[in-house]
Amino acid sequence: MREINIEELCIKYPLIHELKQLKNVFWENEKYLKHNTNDGLQFTDVIDAQKRLERFEPYIQLAFPETANVNGKIESEIVEIANMKMLIERSRGQQIPGKLMLKCDHELPISGSIKARGGIYEVLKHAETLALNNGLLQMNDNYAKMHDESFRTFYSQYKIAVGSTGNLGLSIGIMGAKLGFNVTVHMSSDAKEWKKALLREKGVTVIEYETDYSKAVEEGRKQAELDPMCHFVDDENSKDLFVGYAVSALRVTDQLNQLNIKVDQEHPLFVYLPCGVGGGPGGVAYGLKQVYGENVHIFFAEPIQSPCMLLGMMTELHAEISVQNIGLTNKTEADGLAVGRASSFVGKLMESILSGCYTVDDRFLFRSLKGMYEQESIFMEPSAHAGVYGPIILFNEGTNYLEKHNLVDQLEQSTHLVWSTGGSMVPKEQRQLYLTTEL
Ligand SMILES: *Cc1c(COP(=O)(O)O)cnc(C)c1O
């Protein structure tokens, strides 16, 4: 690791002062569309992942009967949130030109968060590889056979481990346990009690840490390395997780087409994604950029105390710098985003793809949570509301970006897609608590 000289960094990147002052900041990525770090990733990997998920649909339908009506496809809707848009415009005294849409990953089947994409995908891929290598499965079989007890017995010899702030653990735990794996989830201190309890109910081993997410991942990785029968789902580095998330882009294209929403030079698409370590939003961004090129403009959203991706990308130090290095606490009610050190694999890959990052205060998250519930009858967990702040900051601190990329005249025909990332599994009492929280 390089020595970090904070004073020097602050001079070179004055935005650090504003981060330290806990302001909501907008950071424009100067390397957008310039660099091209590929990092061994091919778009064919994403197509491959999509096909793999399709092979698993007959199994998923059987293992999770609630997915029978969608034929075992793990996908969420895109809906217009016009009432929420009016509320924002009214309360901020500011117009938001274009349509405001919500990608409802809080409703993804099986685990109710964006982690149902990458997390479940990686478990399925691992299960498939083991079964193929041991002659239990052929790729052209009907994967419904994996629901047999014999498969559960086979997988019970194997272990899966993961470090998580909560939702990744839920996804890996639910899917892994269903297949028959022995799953251990290393949970950071931010993880909610109900998530740990739910996992234990499903037979998952939950190990709790007093420290934050990075430590939970590190410990999980260390313990898994000692055991050849254990597969570690590495949230900081996994390409499988990443491509699982990226499949969403192929689905979004179909969905927007069906909604008659155009994306081209005259109809720009703005996408706002809550960001923790970066894998989820990074995968989605990678996929969307492949599909829509320069007509999609993607922004990551982070809590004011946890701007790890902004900090890592801006300073180009990526995982070598943490938010604690600049005096932030990494304490936030947005538990899914409580990450102090970003994935460097994702950060580097985002250099040419990401338009920018912004930070948002917890107070906004709770006001948005309440507003969304009242206006649209949609419940999303606090983390998921980080995206809602996107259009607001873009039309204030971010107007330079709009001018620079000649977007000003296209705004009326534009679409803002707020990516909701979690919430449908939150128990009733916890929901009530969130809905009555005022910061
Ligand atoms: C994990 C998570 C994110 C962000 O995903 P990362 O891969 O950690 O960047 C966003 N929202 C919620 C609710 C999450 O659980």
The ligand as a Gaussian input file, in Angstrom:
#p B3LYP/6-31G(d) Opt

LIG

0 1
 C      -25.500000      -3.875000      -1.517000
 C      -26.471000      -2.819000      -1.701000
 C      -26.224000      -1.740000      -2.552000
 C      -24.938000      -1.490000      -3.279000
 O      -24.292000      -2.588000      -3.853000
 P      -22.708000      -2.688000      -3.783000
 O      -22.401000      -3.857000      -4.633000
 O      -22.328000      -2.905000      -2.349000
 O      -22.159000      -1.414000      -4.287000
 C      -27.233000      -0.805000      -2.679000
 N      -28.396000      -0.912000      -2.022000
 C      -28.664000      -1.934000      -1.212000
 C      -29.994000      -1.986000      -0.527000
 C      -27.715000      -2.917000      -1.011000
 O      -27.985000      -3.932000      -0.182000

